[in-house]
Amino acid sequence: ALPGGHLEMFESWQECAIREVKEESDLDLGEVSFGHVTNDIMESENKHYVTIFMLAKCKAPNQQPKTMEPSKCEGWNSYSWRDLEKEQSQGSLFGPLDRLVKDRPSKVMDFLGLSSNSKTVATN
């Protein structure tokens, strides 16, 4: 799963992203922008969520995430888009992230430096 949580009263999406990422991973985000939204019906939990994906880079490029809530999260890892597609094909992605990968939104693909029409990921 990705860092995230619920909006506080009167909090903007950007403020929420900055706060949640700091609370969960101790990363300091720079400019934050809207990436994509998914409509997530989780029948088994009798829940209906709207998930807002935000885009940002860390203020310091050498920052590494820390596990700030070990009772909720075992740790953080980085995955390429290709890794996410592989996980998706195995049915192992969390619902909103699964939807994001299926949707391949142009804002997210552009942010990652990937063509939204291409199924492959550029590697260095």
Secondary structure, 3 states (H helix, E strand, C coil): CCCCCCCCCCCCHHHHHHHHHHHHHCCCEEEEEEEEEEEEEEHHHCEEEEEEEEEEEECCCCCCCCCCCCCCCCCCCCCCHHHHHHHHHCCCCCHHHHHHHHHCCHHHHHHCCCCCCCCCCCCC
